[in-house]
Amino acid sequence: MSEYWLISAPGDKTCQQTWDTLNNATKSGNLSVNYKFPIPDLKVGTLDQLVGLSDDLGKLDTFVEGVTRKVAQYLGEVLEDQRDKLHENLMANNSDLPTYLTRFQWDMAKYPIKQSLRNIADIISKQVGQIDADLKVKSSAYNALKGNLQNLEKKQTGSLLTRNLADLVKREHFILDSEYLTTLLVIVPKSMFNDWNANYEKITNMIVPRSTQLIHHDNDYGLFTVTLFKKVVDEFKLHARERKFVVREFSYNEADLAAGKNEITKLVTDKKKQFGPLVRWLKVNFSECFCAWIHVKALRVFVESVLRYGLPVNFQAAVVVPARKSMKKLRDVLQQLYAHLDHSAHQGHGQASENVEIAGLGFGQSEYFPYVFYKINIDMIEKAV
């Protein structure tokens, strides 16, 4: 199951009582599996600060989730034919994503709770913003390298009209170092081989008789040589085109041919060199982003719980994992359990979201419930590709 509900309800006499009440209510019919979601004693600040922060945390939540998805998606692209291993590479703090979420522990080192809520949010924003910027630079460089390699590899295959001819020809196919003669490479449609062999010597004057040779052919075309005097090359090209014979621009130079082969080898080597470190960077920073995202969720639960349930801070947060076929029943049970918290209950279940807009409380979101509620869809992260 990849949908998780992060909820909080006010403490009864103790938070443990709230926890027991939730478990007892959902135990019947095995509606869900519940896990405590421990949030430390964060600095509350003033009501005005909480209201303002509530809106900003919503934006930060969307931003951090977006960067998390981008990192996951790009990791899938980089893995290419190993993409089926994406799931096992998406880890959070060395745990799989469900385990990290259901056994969440606040990272005191990264996000010190002595800092204000605003400062903690700024730390996360700066951290994830840097990852986003670095991802753009790294992905741009790797994509350029991959694109150059793909373009060169494409030229090694495909139609004779466009492909690189260097690996098809040999030195002996050409008249080289002659003051008067040169050898051209001509692409001839397969259906016109006989026409070429019968008539190539008549296309212009000054063509060396019996100088043509079929070097290579594919399903559609053949690659022929023809030797002629340099002075008639332009005329030959013109009349050949009229007969649907295409002269390819090609100059046999062994240094250039070697350089072309070396370029592909170099790009292949460079790509292999960059692959390992890039995958490691993506895995590490996916973990950073995902952990930061769940900390943003924790901040949102804390802020919304204080705004809804008041001071002193007294609420129990939980990760509720609904049974796939029992979501509606579970929602009804939670509604009954916490209906007394809903000051707008007279509007009817599920209709409050349309009519209640209270600054900072997020009531304008698409779903409103009498308890604090956030949905975390891990499946959407893992299927980001």
Secondary structure, DSSP 8 states (H G I E B T S, - for coil): --EEEEEEEE-SSSHHHHHHHHHHHHHTTT-EEEEE----------HHHHHHHHHHHHHHHHHHHHHHHHHHHHHHHHHGGGGGGHHHH-EETTEEHHHHHHT----TTTS-TTS-HHHHHHHHHHHHHHHHHHHHHHHHHHHHHHHHHHHHHHHTSS-TTTS--TTT--GGGS--S-SSEEEEEEEEEGGGHHHHHHHGGGSSSSB-TT--EEEEE-SSEEEEEEEEEGGGHHHHHHHHHHTT-EEE-----HHHHHHHHHHHHHHHHHHHHHHHHHHHHHHHHHHHHHHHHHHHHHHHHHHHHHHHH-SS--EEEEEEEE-GGGHHHHHHHHHHHHGGG-TTGGG-TTTHHHH---TTTTTTSS---SSEEEEEEHHHHHT--
